[in-house]
Amino acid sequence: MEAPTYAEIASNWSLWADYVDPSASMTEAEFDSMSIEEKIATQVSIFGPEPEVEDDYEPNGGHHDSH
């Protein structure tokens, strides 16, 4: 199973508790009071920029030669 994106974590309390705050230093009310952007910024400050997902990558932009 792939790890959730920062946006998915920022919009889901259970994911936040698992990935960002396993020591439960933040309450769900505090989580709810933050914007998605604030929660993504928090993850970036802790973990660094989100890795780019390249699972849909196709060489040549997905175009196939018909020759």
C-alpha positions as MATLAB code, in Angstrom:
seq = 'MEAPTYAEIASNWSLWADYVDPSASMTEAEFDSMSIEEKIATQVSIFGPEPEVEDDYEPNGGHHDSH';
ca = [
       0.000    0.000    0.000;
       1.315    3.415   -0.926;
       1.785    6.068    1.706;
      -0.900    8.750    1.637;
      -0.127   12.167    0.202;
       0.423   15.183    2.422;
      -2.990   16.510    1.338;
      -4.669   13.225    2.276;
      -2.978   13.256    5.671;
      -3.879   16.935    6.189;
      -7.554   16.190    5.611;
      -7.849   13.052    7.758;
      -7.462   13.045   11.549;
      -6.686    9.300   11.736;
      -3.926    9.572    9.136;
      -2.554   12.673   10.878;
      -2.431   10.807   14.187;
      -0.672    7.834   12.556;
       1.845    9.660   10.368;
       2.459   13.094   11.882;
       1.460   12.997   15.543;
       1.830    9.450   16.890;
       2.594   10.844   20.355;
      -0.821   12.562   20.361;
       0.494   16.016   21.210;
      -2.336   17.629   19.199;
      -6.038   17.279   19.858;
      -8.572   16.629   17.124;
     -10.028   20.106   17.803;
      -6.607   21.663   17.175;
      -6.290   19.614   13.986;
      -9.719   20.800   12.838;
      -8.827   24.434   13.545;
      -5.897   24.354   11.101;
      -6.296   24.834    7.359;
      -5.217   22.119    4.932;
      -2.413   24.448    3.810;
      -1.179   24.853    7.402;
      -1.183   21.105    7.926;
       0.691   20.496    4.667;
       3.238   23.165    5.676;
       3.656   21.418    9.032;
       4.415   18.139    7.265;
       6.928   19.851    4.958;
       8.684   21.407    7.961;
       8.905   18.001    9.663;
       9.551   15.643    6.745;
      10.767   17.906    3.939;
       9.152   18.350    0.523;
       6.738   15.658   -0.525;
       8.349   13.117   -2.853;
       6.970   13.192   -6.381;
       4.927   10.162   -7.308;
       5.972    8.731  -10.651;
       3.897    5.562  -10.759;
       1.983    6.825  -13.820;
       5.141    7.831  -15.668;
       5.375    6.763  -19.277;
       8.356    7.527  -21.507;
       7.653    9.989  -24.336;
       4.727   11.463  -22.449;
       2.673    8.358  -22.991;
       2.762    8.704  -26.759;
       3.557    5.551  -28.639;
       5.173    5.466  -32.034;
       2.903    3.970  -34.650;
       5.799    2.939  -36.900;
];
